[in-house]
């Protein structure tokens, strides 16, 4: 598994270097990567070694390849169904709000993405890899914010890696998996809030089997 991940990381590194060197402006054919450059191996590295086999058993293998299928358009993940986690206090029966995704300007292994879910609204340029009709999208979200509690202001930092994969069909995405992995979680509240620890992961699937195409 580690050998396969190393080969994958090298392949992604080479393809992303090519992508970034050719991206100079935002238009329909060329887009610029926003923020710090990350690779999928950085995200997966925070999963504890003892849980690596379990994670891939639940999530499945990561599609490889430098020529992914086109994933452009609007999509809705409905229902967003909890599948598994390494956190026992994460009840699988909890109903999650729908996830809305929009992809545009796919070019050289990156794509502009709008993501709208219950607690997150994100617009950024992210990585996409794959081959045939199989793809994987991945990115890291780093957030610093202030939290008001009991007339005090605290600093909170969260960093999560997101990995989405599936197969493109005329109707949308099938075999879709959505994983969120906690990479860092820090605050100065002295225990007033509880954050999931580094290495926690949460995997979802589409409840009816297809992430449908839907403009929004």
RATA-V520145 format. One record per residue. RES is the residue in one small letter. SS is DSSP state (H for helix, E for strand, - for the rest). PSI is psi in degrees with one decimal (* if undefined). Layout:
res:RES ss:SS psi:PSI
res:RES ss:SS psi:PSI
//
This chain:
res:x ss:- psi:-44.9
res:x ss:H psi:-37.1
res:x ss:H psi:-43.1
res:x ss:H psi:-40.4
res:x ss:H psi:-36.0
res:x ss:H psi:-42.8
res:x ss:H psi:-43.4
res:x ss:H psi:-43.8
res:x ss:H psi:-40.4
res:x ss:H psi:-41.3
res:x ss:H psi:-41.6
res:x ss:H psi:-38.8
res:x ss:H psi:-47.3
res:x ss:H psi:-44.4
res:x ss:H psi:-35.3
res:x ss:H psi:-34.0
res:x ss:H psi:-42.3
res:x ss:H psi:-43.0
res:x ss:H psi:-47.6
res:x ss:H psi:-32.2
res:x ss:H psi:-20.4
res:x ss:H psi:-3.0
res:x ss:- psi:114.9
res:x ss:- psi:-17.0
res:x ss:- psi:165.0
res:x ss:- psi:107.1
res:x ss:- psi:-169.6
res:x ss:- psi:-19.0
res:x ss:- psi:-18.6
res:x ss:- psi:127.1
res:x ss:- psi:158.8
res:x ss:- psi:134.0
res:x ss:- psi:129.9
res:x ss:- psi:135.7
res:x ss:- psi:-165.9
res:x ss:- psi:145.5
res:x ss:- psi:125.4
res:x ss:- psi:160.7
res:x ss:- psi:156.1
res:x ss:H psi:-30.7
res:x ss:H psi:-30.8
res:x ss:H psi:-40.2
res:x ss:H psi:-50.0
res:x ss:H psi:-19.7
res:x ss:- psi:-21.0
res:x ss:- psi:-12.3
res:x ss:- psi:123.3
res:x ss:- psi:142.8
res:x ss:H psi:-36.0
res:x ss:H psi:-16.7
res:x ss:H psi:0.4
res:x ss:H psi:-46.0
res:x ss:H psi:-42.0
res:x ss:H psi:-41.8
res:x ss:H psi:-50.0
res:x ss:H psi:-26.2
res:x ss:H psi:-38.1
res:x ss:H psi:-39.9
res:x ss:H psi:-33.5
res:x ss:- psi:177.5
res:x ss:- psi:158.6
res:x ss:- psi:120.9
res:x ss:- psi:136.1
res:x ss:- psi:167.9
res:x ss:- psi:149.4
res:x ss:E psi:0.8
res:x ss:- psi:81.9
res:x ss:- psi:161.4
res:x ss:- psi:161.4
res:x ss:- psi:128.3
res:x ss:- psi:15.6
res:x ss:- psi:147.0
res:x ss:E psi:-178.4
res:x ss:E psi:145.1
res:x ss:E psi:155.6
res:x ss:E psi:131.1
res:x ss:E psi:103.9
res:x ss:- psi:119.1
res:x ss:- psi:153.4
res:x ss:E psi:108.7
res:x ss:E psi:128.1
res:x ss:E psi:134.7
res:x ss:E psi:-50.8
res:x ss:E psi:164.6
res:x ss:E psi:161.3
res:x ss:- psi:7.9
res:x ss:- psi:114.6
res:x ss:- psi:-24.1
res:x ss:- psi:18.6
res:x ss:- psi:90.0
res:x ss:- psi:126.9
res:x ss:- psi:-21.5
res:x ss:- psi:-9.4
res:x ss:- psi:131.6
res:x ss:- psi:127.3
res:x ss:E psi:145.6
res:x ss:- psi:158.2
res:x ss:- psi:154.6
res:x ss:E psi:127.4
res:x ss:E psi:132.4
res:x ss:E psi:143.1
res:x ss:E psi:130.0
res:x ss:E psi:140.8
res:x ss:E psi:158.7
res:x ss:E psi:33.6
res:x ss:E psi:130.5
res:x ss:E psi:125.7
res:x ss:- psi:44.5
res:x ss:- psi:9.0
res:x ss:E psi:160.6
res:x ss:E psi:142.6
res:x ss:E psi:134.6
res:x ss:E psi:135.6
res:x ss:E psi:127.3
res:x ss:E psi:127.7
res:x ss:E psi:109.7
res:x ss:- psi:-173.6
res:x ss:- psi:-49.8
res:x ss:- psi:1.9
res:x ss:- psi:132.5
res:x ss:E psi:116.8
res:x ss:E psi:132.9
res:x ss:E psi:117.8
res:x ss:E psi:177.2
res:x ss:E psi:128.3
res:x ss:E psi:171.3
res:x ss:E psi:144.3
res:x ss:E psi:133.0
res:x ss:E psi:172.1
res:x ss:E psi:-172.0
res:x ss:E psi:160.0
res:x ss:- psi:-126.8
res:x ss:- psi:8.4
res:x ss:E psi:138.7
res:x ss:E psi:161.5
res:x ss:E psi:132.5
res:x ss:E psi:136.9
res:x ss:E psi:148.7
res:x ss:E psi:167.5
res:x ss:E psi:131.0
res:x ss:E psi:122.0
res:x ss:E psi:117.3
res:x ss:E psi:133.4
res:x ss:E psi:129.2
res:x ss:E psi:164.2
res:x ss:E psi:142.7
res:x ss:E psi:125.5
res:x ss:E psi:120.3
res:x ss:E psi:126.8
res:x ss:- psi:47.0
res:x ss:- psi:19.7
res:x ss:E psi:150.2
res:x ss:E psi:123.9
res:x ss:E psi:156.1
res:x ss:E psi:131.6
res:x ss:E psi:136.8
res:x ss:E psi:131.9
res:x ss:E psi:142.3
res:x ss:E psi:119.0
res:x ss:E psi:142.3
res:x ss:E psi:140.0
res:x ss:E psi:131.2
res:x ss:E psi:122.1
res:x ss:E psi:139.6
res:x ss:E psi:158.6
res:x ss:E psi:-170.3
res:x ss:E psi:135.3
res:x ss:E psi:130.9
res:x ss:- psi:176.3
res:x ss:- psi:-29.4
res:x ss:- psi:-13.5
res:x ss:E psi:-134.3
res:x ss:E psi:132.2
res:x ss:E psi:169.2
res:x ss:E psi:39.4
res:x ss:E psi:134.8
res:x ss:E psi:143.6
res:x ss:E psi:113.3
res:x ss:E psi:133.8
res:x ss:E psi:128.5
res:x ss:E psi:125.6
res:x ss:E psi:119.1
res:x ss:E psi:-34.7
res:x ss:E psi:148.0
res:x ss:E psi:112.8
res:x ss:E psi:148.2
res:x ss:E psi:164.2
res:x ss:- psi:32.6
res:x ss:- psi:-7.3
res:x ss:- psi:31.6
res:x ss:- psi:5.3
res:x ss:- psi:-27.2
res:x ss:- psi:155.6
res:x ss:- psi:121.8
res:x ss:- psi:150.6
res:x ss:- psi:141.1
res:x ss:- psi:162.8
res:x ss:- psi:135.7
res:x ss:- psi:-7.4
res:x ss:- psi:138.8
res:x ss:E psi:153.9
res:x ss:E psi:123.1
res:x ss:E psi:134.7
res:x ss:E psi:162.0
res:x ss:E psi:166.7
res:x ss:E psi:127.5
res:x ss:- psi:-29.9
res:x ss:- psi:7.3
res:x ss:- psi:-11.3
res:x ss:E psi:127.0
res:x ss:E psi:106.3
res:x ss:E psi:149.1
res:x ss:E psi:129.3
res:x ss:- psi:120.6
res:x ss:- psi:143.2
res:x ss:- psi:*
//
